[in-house]
Amino acid sequence: MRKDNPHITTIRNHIAGKTRAIKAVVGVCLLLLALYLIFGFSFNGDNAYIFTAVLIVAFVAFGFGWTFASQGLMGWSRQIDFDFEKRQMRQTSASVLGRSRPFIVPFVRISGFHVQPAGDQGKSADSGEAVIEMMDVNGGVLLYAGTFETHAAAEDIVSRIKAAVAEDADPDEA
């Protein structure tokens, strides 16, 4: 929790060390590929479509390379702030140069919650960590929030969100 505003709880999805290393290596390789395609690739043909395709691949490789290298270097990729005073969540993505514009979801747009164990492929699901799936009104997944250290911490956030939504829906409050 932040000390300057007790109504905001911040969760960052930290990336495991092995995954960080893989993302960093893949990101650097994609950046090198993009630089080669833009500056080192010689194009002697008349076909503009092939040249355009090479440029598109180069810029896509640069974008993914930058993202992966940033996440590998920083150790986290998303931050979710639960603001219980404003009754909304803000998801922010990160890179080395800064953060993205936040994706804001009011609590009232969430129709359901599923708290699940946060088991990775290489990790046991018995580690106690949990992830919250927040469902939209159509039944699809609106947002994943986590990773929480314990299942109880995830359940606590779910109950606090439900209490904030119920407080807004109280007809006696006017």
N, C-alpha and C positions, 0 to 999 in steps of 0.2 A: 504494500500500500504506500502511496505517496504521503509524505508528512505534511506537505503544504495544503492538500485538499483531501480530507478523510472520506469524501464521497466518491472518490475515484480509485478503482482497483485496476492495476496494470498487470497484464499477462504477456510475456514474450515467449514465443516458441523457439527455444534454444535448440540448436542443431547439434547432434552427437558428433564427436570428434572424427570418427571415420567418415561420416557423411560430409562434414566440413572439408576434409581433405579431398574427397572425391569431387565435390563441387568446385573447389579451388582449382584442381588440376584440369577438370573439364572446361572450366571458365577460361583459364589461361590458354588452353589449346584452341578453343573457339575464337578467342581474341587474336591469336596468332594466325589462324585460318583467315579471319576477316581481314587482317592487315595484308596477308599475302594476296588475297583475291583483289583487294582494292589497289595496292601499290606494286605488287610483284608479278601479277598475272599479265602476260602479254596477249593481246587480242589482235590478230592480224586478219580476221575474217570480215566479210561484208554483212554478216547476219546480225542485225541489231537485236533480234529476239534473244539470241544466246548471250550477248553482252548484257542485256537487261536482266536476264535470269541470273547471271553471275553477280551482278550488283545487288540484286534482291537477296540472294543467298549470303553475300558478304554482310549486308546490313542486318539480316536476321541473326547470323552468327555473332556479329558484334553485340547485338542486344542481349542475346542469351548468355554470351560470354561475360559481359559486364555484370549481369545479374548474378550468375553463378559465382564469379570471382568475388563479388561484393559479399554475398552470403557466406562464402567460405572464409573470408577474411574477418567478417564481423561476428559470426557465430549465431546469428539469428536473422530471420527474414520478415517476420510479421510481429506486430505489437497490437494488442487489443486492450483498449481502455474501457472499463465499465463505469460509466458516470451515473451514479444512482440519484444524484440531485437533478440532472437534466433528463434522466430516464432514457439513456441511449448508449449505444456502443460505438466506438470509433476504431476501425481497423486501419493500421498504417503499415505500409511496406517500407523496407529500408534498403538503402544502397550506401556505398562509400561516400557519395557526395551529399547525401541527405535523405529525407523521408518524402514519401509520396503524399499526395493530397489524401486526407482520410476518407474512408468509406464509412458513412454514418448510418446506423440502423437504429431506429427508435424501438424501444422494448415492445410496444404494442403491435409491431409487425411480426413478432415471433409467436407462432402458434403452438409450438411444442419443443420439448427437449429430450435428447437421448444422451445419457452419460455412459460412455464406453471406456473400456481399458485402452490405454495408449500403447499397445504392443507393436513395436516395429518388427520387421522381418527378422532381424538379427537379435532382437531383444525378447525377453520373456514377457508375456502379458501379466505375470504375477508381480511385476515391479511396483504396483500400487499406483502408478501414474494413470491419469484419466483425461479424456477429451470430451468436450461437450459438442454435440451436433445440435444446432438450432434450426428448427424447421419453419418454413414459411406457410402461408395459408393454403397453398396448393399441395402441401405434403413433401415438397422438395427440400433439400438442405440449403438453407440460407447462408449459414456461416459455420465454420468449425472454430471453436475456441479451445485453447489448451496450449500446452500440456500442463496440467495441474499435478502437483506432487502427490496428492492423495485423492482417492475417490470422494472422501468427505469434503475436501476443499471445493471440488467441482459441484457437489450437491449443495454446498453452502451458497455458491454463486447463483445456481439455479433457483434456490428458494428466495434469495434476495431479489432477483429479477421478477419472480412471480409475485412477491409482496409489493414491489414497486408498481407493477401493472394493476394489481388488485386495489392499491391505494388510489391510483388514478381513476379507476372505475367506480369508486365509492360514491353513491348518489348523495350522501349526507354532506360531502365535502363541497362547499360552495362559497 
